[in-house]
């Protein structure tokens, strides 16, 4: 999947969402979060919402959650549900994103 960092195409979000949906192993979820955030840092798109939200809802790593939220905000797709939820995030930097 690292190849998508530099070769992302507009419908690749579907592949990423599918992979995120099927992944339940905590280690693999963290690995995907690192790759997905790199992909969407370099490839700004509103289509990042679905795959990133799927991962966000499966993970407990504050650093990766922070990156996911930051990317969702930068792309203008942060849902109201997550906006309300991150006010209570355990990671201070994430809570500060909603101010």
Phi and psi in radians as a Rosetta constraint file:
Dihedral C 1 N 2 CA 2 C 2 CIRCULARHARMONIC -1.017 0.35
Dihedral N 2 CA 2 C 2 N 3 CIRCULARHARMONIC -0.434 0.35
Dihedral C 2 N 3 CA 3 C 3 CIRCULARHARMONIC -1.100 0.35
Dihedral N 3 CA 3 C 3 N 4 CIRCULARHARMONIC -0.426 0.35
Dihedral C 3 N 4 CA 4 C 4 CIRCULARHARMONIC -1.260 0.35
Dihedral N 4 CA 4 C 4 N 5 CIRCULARHARMONIC -0.285 0.35
Dihedral C 4 N 5 CA 5 C 5 CIRCULARHARMONIC -1.020 0.35
Dihedral N 5 CA 5 C 5 N 6 CIRCULARHARMONIC -0.766 0.35
Dihedral C 5 N 6 CA 6 C 6 CIRCULARHARMONIC -1.823 0.35
Dihedral N 6 CA 6 C 6 N 7 CIRCULARHARMONIC -0.119 0.35
Dihedral C 6 N 7 CA 7 C 7 CIRCULARHARMONIC -2.200 0.35
Dihedral N 7 CA 7 C 7 N 8 CIRCULARHARMONIC 0.485 0.35
Dihedral C 7 N 8 CA 8 C 8 CIRCULARHARMONIC -1.120 0.35
Dihedral N 8 CA 8 C 8 N 9 CIRCULARHARMONIC 2.352 0.35
Dihedral C 8 N 9 CA 9 C 9 CIRCULARHARMONIC -2.021 0.35
Dihedral N 9 CA 9 C 9 N 10 CIRCULARHARMONIC 2.788 0.35
Dihedral C 9 N 10 CA 10 C 10 CIRCULARHARMONIC -1.019 0.35
Dihedral N 10 CA 10 C 10 N 11 CIRCULARHARMONIC -0.528 0.35
Dihedral C 10 N 11 CA 11 C 11 CIRCULARHARMONIC -1.717 0.35
Dihedral N 11 CA 11 C 11 N 12 CIRCULARHARMONIC 0.101 0.35
Dihedral C 11 N 12 CA 12 C 12 CIRCULARHARMONIC -1.140 0.35
Dihedral N 12 CA 12 C 12 N 13 CIRCULARHARMONIC -0.334 0.35
Dihedral C 12 N 13 CA 13 C 13 CIRCULARHARMONIC -1.021 0.35
Dihedral N 13 CA 13 C 13 N 14 CIRCULARHARMONIC -0.529 0.35
Dihedral C 13 N 14 CA 14 C 14 CIRCULARHARMONIC -1.122 0.35
Dihedral N 14 CA 14 C 14 N 15 CIRCULARHARMONIC -0.745 0.35
Dihedral C 14 N 15 CA 15 C 15 CIRCULARHARMONIC -1.110 0.35
Dihedral N 15 CA 15 C 15 N 16 CIRCULARHARMONIC -0.789 0.35
Dihedral C 15 N 16 CA 16 C 16 CIRCULARHARMONIC -1.121 0.35
Dihedral N 16 CA 16 C 16 N 17 CIRCULARHARMONIC -0.720 0.35
Dihedral C 16 N 17 CA 17 C 17 CIRCULARHARMONIC -1.113 0.35
Dihedral N 17 CA 17 C 17 N 18 CIRCULARHARMONIC -0.701 0.35
Dihedral C 17 N 18 CA 18 C 18 CIRCULARHARMONIC -1.111 0.35
Dihedral N 18 CA 18 C 18 N 19 CIRCULARHARMONIC -0.784 0.35
Dihedral C 18 N 19 CA 19 C 19 CIRCULARHARMONIC -1.107 0.35
Dihedral N 19 CA 19 C 19 N 20 CIRCULARHARMONIC -0.793 0.35
Dihedral C 19 N 20 CA 20 C 20 CIRCULARHARMONIC -1.071 0.35
Dihedral N 20 CA 20 C 20 N 21 CIRCULARHARMONIC -0.691 0.35
Dihedral C 20 N 21 CA 21 C 21 CIRCULARHARMONIC -1.107 0.35
Dihedral N 21 CA 21 C 21 N 22 CIRCULARHARMONIC -0.619 0.35
Dihedral C 21 N 22 CA 22 C 22 CIRCULARHARMONIC -1.536 0.35
Dihedral N 22 CA 22 C 22 N 23 CIRCULARHARMONIC -0.163 0.35
Dihedral C 22 N 23 CA 23 C 23 CIRCULARHARMONIC -1.657 0.35
Dihedral N 23 CA 23 C 23 N 24 CIRCULARHARMONIC 2.234 0.35
Dihedral C 23 N 24 CA 24 C 24 CIRCULARHARMONIC -2.218 0.35
Dihedral N 24 CA 24 C 24 N 25 CIRCULARHARMONIC -0.196 0.35
Dihedral C 24 N 25 CA 25 C 25 CIRCULARHARMONIC -1.273 0.35
Dihedral N 25 CA 25 C 25 N 26 CIRCULARHARMONIC 2.232 0.35
Dihedral C 25 N 26 CA 26 C 26 CIRCULARHARMONIC -0.989 0.35
Dihedral N 26 CA 26 C 26 N 27 CIRCULARHARMONIC -0.751 0.35
Dihedral C 26 N 27 CA 27 C 27 CIRCULARHARMONIC -1.112 0.35
Dihedral N 27 CA 27 C 27 N 28 CIRCULARHARMONIC -0.778 0.35
Dihedral C 27 N 28 CA 28 C 28 CIRCULARHARMONIC -1.154 0.35
Dihedral N 28 CA 28 C 28 N 29 CIRCULARHARMONIC -0.628 0.35
Dihedral C 28 N 29 CA 29 C 29 CIRCULARHARMONIC -1.112 0.35
Dihedral N 29 CA 29 C 29 N 30 CIRCULARHARMONIC -0.755 0.35
Dihedral C 29 N 30 CA 30 C 30 CIRCULARHARMONIC -1.119 0.35
Dihedral N 30 CA 30 C 30 N 31 CIRCULARHARMONIC -0.707 0.35
Dihedral C 30 N 31 CA 31 C 31 CIRCULARHARMONIC -1.093 0.35
Dihedral N 31 CA 31 C 31 N 32 CIRCULARHARMONIC -0.800 0.35
Dihedral C 31 N 32 CA 32 C 32 CIRCULARHARMONIC -1.076 0.35
Dihedral N 32 CA 32 C 32 N 33 CIRCULARHARMONIC -0.694 0.35
Dihedral C 32 N 33 CA 33 C 33 CIRCULARHARMONIC -1.040 0.35
Dihedral N 33 CA 33 C 33 N 34 CIRCULARHARMONIC -0.739 0.35
Dihedral C 33 N 34 CA 34 C 34 CIRCULARHARMONIC -1.087 0.35
Dihedral N 34 CA 34 C 34 N 35 CIRCULARHARMONIC -0.768 0.35
Dihedral C 34 N 35 CA 35 C 35 CIRCULARHARMONIC -1.216 0.35
Dihedral N 35 CA 35 C 35 N 36 CIRCULARHARMONIC -0.818 0.35
Dihedral C 35 N 36 CA 36 C 36 CIRCULARHARMONIC -1.077 0.35
Dihedral N 36 CA 36 C 36 N 37 CIRCULARHARMONIC -0.713 0.35
Dihedral C 36 N 37 CA 37 C 37 CIRCULARHARMONIC -1.160 0.35
Dihedral N 37 CA 37 C 37 N 38 CIRCULARHARMONIC -0.638 0.35
Dihedral C 37 N 38 CA 38 C 38 CIRCULARHARMONIC -1.140 0.35
Dihedral N 38 CA 38 C 38 N 39 CIRCULARHARMONIC -0.735 0.35
Dihedral C 38 N 39 CA 39 C 39 CIRCULARHARMONIC -1.021 0.35
Dihedral N 39 CA 39 C 39 N 40 CIRCULARHARMONIC -0.855 0.35
Dihedral C 39 N 40 CA 40 C 40 CIRCULARHARMONIC -1.448 0.35
Dihedral N 40 CA 40 C 40 N 41 CIRCULARHARMONIC -0.225 0.35
Dihedral C 40 N 41 CA 41 C 41 CIRCULARHARMONIC -1.210 0.35
Dihedral N 41 CA 41 C 41 N 42 CIRCULARHARMONIC -0.685 0.35
Dihedral C 41 N 42 CA 42 C 42 CIRCULARHARMONIC -1.578 0.35
Dihedral N 42 CA 42 C 42 N 43 CIRCULARHARMONIC -0.272 0.35
Dihedral C 42 N 43 CA 43 C 43 CIRCULARHARMONIC -2.255 0.35
Dihedral N 43 CA 43 C 43 N 44 CIRCULARHARMONIC 1.434 0.35
Dihedral C 43 N 44 CA 44 C 44 CIRCULARHARMONIC -1.198 0.35
Dihedral N 44 CA 44 C 44 N 45 CIRCULARHARMONIC 2.171 0.35
Dihedral C 44 N 45 CA 45 C 45 CIRCULARHARMONIC -2.807 0.35
Dihedral N 45 CA 45 C 45 N 46 CIRCULARHARMONIC 2.545 0.35
Dihedral C 45 N 46 CA 46 C 46 CIRCULARHARMONIC -1.191 0.35
Dihedral N 46 CA 46 C 46 N 47 CIRCULARHARMONIC -0.341 0.35
Dihedral C 46 N 47 CA 47 C 47 CIRCULARHARMONIC -1.242 0.35
Dihedral N 47 CA 47 C 47 N 48 CIRCULARHARMONIC -0.060 0.35
Dihedral C 47 N 48 CA 48 C 48 CIRCULARHARMONIC -1.224 0.35
Dihedral N 48 CA 48 C 48 N 49 CIRCULARHARMONIC -0.318 0.35
Dihedral C 48 N 49 CA 49 C 49 CIRCULARHARMONIC -0.966 0.35
Dihedral N 49 CA 49 C 49 N 50 CIRCULARHARMONIC -0.951 0.35
Dihedral C 49 N 50 CA 50 C 50 CIRCULARHARMONIC -1.079 0.35
Dihedral N 50 CA 50 C 50 N 51 CIRCULARHARMONIC -0.951 0.35
Dihedral C 50 N 51 CA 51 C 51 CIRCULARHARMONIC -1.118 0.35
Dihedral N 51 CA 51 C 51 N 52 CIRCULARHARMONIC -0.647 0.35
Dihedral C 51 N 52 CA 52 C 52 CIRCULARHARMONIC -1.233 0.35
Dihedral N 52 CA 52 C 52 N 53 CIRCULARHARMONIC -0.665 0.35
Dihedral C 52 N 53 CA 53 C 53 CIRCULARHARMONIC -1.166 0.35
Dihedral N 53 CA 53 C 53 N 54 CIRCULARHARMONIC -0.637 0.35
Dihedral C 53 N 54 CA 54 C 54 CIRCULARHARMONIC -1.056 0.35
Dihedral N 54 CA 54 C 54 N 55 CIRCULARHARMONIC -0.832 0.35
Dihedral C 54 N 55 CA 55 C 55 CIRCULARHARMONIC -1.126 0.35
Dihedral N 55 CA 55 C 55 N 56 CIRCULARHARMONIC -0.781 0.35
Dihedral C 55 N 56 CA 56 C 56 CIRCULARHARMONIC -0.934 0.35
Dihedral N 56 CA 56 C 56 N 57 CIRCULARHARMONIC -0.751 0.35
Dihedral C 56 N 57 CA 57 C 57 CIRCULARHARMONIC -1.274 0.35
Dihedral N 57 CA 57 C 57 N 58 CIRCULARHARMONIC -0.198 0.35
Dihedral C 57 N 58 CA 58 C 58 CIRCULARHARMONIC -1.830 0.35
Dihedral N 58 CA 58 C 58 N 59 CIRCULARHARMONIC -0.124 0.35
Dihedral C 58 N 59 CA 59 C 59 CIRCULARHARMONIC -2.001 0.35
Dihedral N 59 CA 59 C 59 N 60 CIRCULARHARMONIC 2.831 0.35
Dihedral C 59 N 60 CA 60 C 60 CIRCULARHARMONIC -2.255 0.35
Dihedral N 60 CA 60 C 60 N 61 CIRCULARHARMONIC 0.205 0.35
Dihedral C 60 N 61 CA 61 C 61 CIRCULARHARMONIC -1.455 0.35
Dihedral N 61 CA 61 C 61 N 62 CIRCULARHARMONIC 2.000 0.35
Dihedral C 61 N 62 CA 62 C 62 CIRCULARHARMONIC -1.053 0.35
Dihedral N 62 CA 62 C 62 N 63 CIRCULARHARMONIC -0.668 0.35
Dihedral C 62 N 63 CA 63 C 63 CIRCULARHARMONIC -1.161 0.35
Dihedral N 63 CA 63 C 63 N 64 CIRCULARHARMONIC -0.806 0.35
Dihedral C 63 N 64 CA 64 C 64 CIRCULARHARMONIC -1.210 0.35
Dihedral N 64 CA 64 C 64 N 65 CIRCULARHARMONIC -0.649 0.35
Dihedral C 64 N 65 CA 65 C 65 CIRCULARHARMONIC -1.056 0.35
Dihedral N 65 CA 65 C 65 N 66 CIRCULARHARMONIC -0.715 0.35
Dihedral C 65 N 66 CA 66 C 66 CIRCULARHARMONIC -1.022 0.35
Dihedral N 66 CA 66 C 66 N 67 CIRCULARHARMONIC -0.841 0.35
Dihedral C 66 N 67 CA 67 C 67 CIRCULARHARMONIC -1.082 0.35
Dihedral N 67 CA 67 C 67 N 68 CIRCULARHARMONIC -0.726 0.35
Dihedral C 67 N 68 CA 68 C 68 CIRCULARHARMONIC -1.083 0.35
Dihedral N 68 CA 68 C 68 N 69 CIRCULARHARMONIC -0.832 0.35
Dihedral C 68 N 69 CA 69 C 69 CIRCULARHARMONIC -1.086 0.35
Dihedral N 69 CA 69 C 69 N 70 CIRCULARHARMONIC -0.742 0.35
Dihedral C 69 N 70 CA 70 C 70 CIRCULARHARMONIC -1.045 0.35
Dihedral N 70 CA 70 C 70 N 71 CIRCULARHARMONIC -0.751 0.35
Dihedral C 70 N 71 CA 71 C 71 CIRCULARHARMONIC -1.178 0.35
Dihedral N 71 CA 71 C 71 N 72 CIRCULARHARMONIC -0.724 0.35
Dihedral C 71 N 72 CA 72 C 72 CIRCULARHARMONIC -1.067 0.35
Dihedral N 72 CA 72 C 72 N 73 CIRCULARHARMONIC -0.707 0.35
Dihedral C 72 N 73 CA 73 C 73 CIRCULARHARMONIC -1.147 0.35
Dihedral N 73 CA 73 C 73 N 74 CIRCULARHARMONIC -0.822 0.35
Dihedral C 73 N 74 CA 74 C 74 CIRCULARHARMONIC -1.049 0.35
Dihedral N 74 CA 74 C 74 N 75 CIRCULARHARMONIC -0.540 0.35
Dihedral C 74 N 75 CA 75 C 75 CIRCULARHARMONIC -1.632 0.35
Dihedral N 75 CA 75 C 75 N 76 CIRCULARHARMONIC 0.031 0.35
Dihedral C 75 N 76 CA 76 C 76 CIRCULARHARMONIC 1.198 0.35
Dihedral N 76 CA 76 C 76 N 77 CIRCULARHARMONIC 0.564 0.35
Dihedral C 76 N 77 CA 77 C 77 CIRCULARHARMONIC -2.218 0.35
Dihedral N 77 CA 77 C 77 N 78 CIRCULARHARMONIC 0.330 0.35
Dihedral C 77 N 78 CA 78 C 78 CIRCULARHARMONIC -1.213 0.35
Dihedral N 78 CA 78 C 78 N 79 CIRCULARHARMONIC 2.125 0.35
Dihedral C 78 N 79 CA 79 C 79 CIRCULARHARMONIC -1.263 0.35
Dihedral N 79 CA 79 C 79 N 80 CIRCULARHARMONIC 2.697 0.35
Dihedral C 79 N 80 CA 80 C 80 CIRCULARHARMONIC -1.064 0.35
Dihedral N 80 CA 80 C 80 N 81 CIRCULARHARMONIC -0.618 0.35
Dihedral C 80 N 81 CA 81 C 81 CIRCULARHARMONIC -1.043 0.35
Dihedral N 81 CA 81 C 81 N 82 CIRCULARHARMONIC -0.853 0.35
Dihedral C 81 N 82 CA 82 C 82 CIRCULARHARMONIC -1.221 0.35
Dihedral N 82 CA 82 C 82 N 83 CIRCULARHARMONIC -0.616 0.35
Dihedral C 82 N 83 CA 83 C 83 CIRCULARHARMONIC -1.032 0.35
Dihedral N 83 CA 83 C 83 N 84 CIRCULARHARMONIC -0.718 0.35
Dihedral C 83 N 84 CA 84 C 84 CIRCULARHARMONIC -1.232 0.35
Dihedral N 84 CA 84 C 84 N 85 CIRCULARHARMONIC -0.699 0.35
Dihedral C 84 N 85 CA 85 C 85 CIRCULARHARMONIC -1.196 0.35
Dihedral N 85 CA 85 C 85 N 86 CIRCULARHARMONIC -0.687 0.35
Dihedral C 85 N 86 CA 86 C 86 CIRCULARHARMONIC -1.255 0.35
Dihedral N 86 CA 86 C 86 N 87 CIRCULARHARMONIC -0.200 0.35
Dihedral C 86 N 87 CA 87 C 87 CIRCULARHARMONIC -1.084 0.35
Dihedral N 87 CA 87 C 87 N 88 CIRCULARHARMONIC -0.366 0.35
Dihedral C 87 N 88 CA 88 C 88 CIRCULARHARMONIC -1.972 0.35
Dihedral N 88 CA 88 C 88 N 89 CIRCULARHARMONIC 0.224 0.35
Dihedral C 88 N 89 CA 89 C 89 CIRCULARHARMONIC -1.073 0.35
Dihedral N 89 CA 89 C 89 N 90 CIRCULARHARMONIC 2.580 0.35
Dihedral C 89 N 90 CA 90 C 90 CIRCULARHARMONIC -1.272 0.35
Dihedral N 90 CA 90 C 90 N 91 CIRCULARHARMONIC -0.285 0.35
Dihedral C 90 N 91 CA 91 C 91 CIRCULARHARMONIC -1.717 0.35
Dihedral N 91 CA 91 C 91 N 92 CIRCULARHARMONIC 2.022 0.35
Dihedral C 91 N 92 CA 92 C 92 CIRCULARHARMONIC -0.954 0.35
Dihedral N 92 CA 92 C 92 N 93 CIRCULARHARMONIC -0.761 0.35
Dihedral C 92 N 93 CA 93 C 93 CIRCULARHARMONIC -1.048 0.35
Dihedral N 93 CA 93 C 93 N 94 CIRCULARHARMONIC -0.578 0.35
Dihedral C 93 N 94 CA 94 C 94 CIRCULARHARMONIC -1.240 0.35
Dihedral N 94 CA 94 C 94 N 95 CIRCULARHARMONIC -0.773 0.35
Dihedral C 94 N 95 CA 95 C 95 CIRCULARHARMONIC -1.033 0.35
Dihedral N 95 CA 95 C 95 N 96 CIRCULARHARMONIC -0.628 0.35
Dihedral C 95 N 96 CA 96 C 96 CIRCULARHARMONIC -1.221 0.35
Dihedral N 96 CA 96 C 96 N 97 CIRCULARHARMONIC -0.303 0.35
Dihedral C 96 N 97 CA 97 C 97 CIRCULARHARMONIC -1.175 0.35
Dihedral N 97 CA 97 C 97 N 98 CIRCULARHARMONIC -0.405 0.35
Dihedral C 97 N 98 CA 98 C 98 CIRCULARHARMONIC -1.609 0.35
Dihedral N 98 CA 98 C 98 N 99 CIRCULARHARMONIC 0.039 0.35
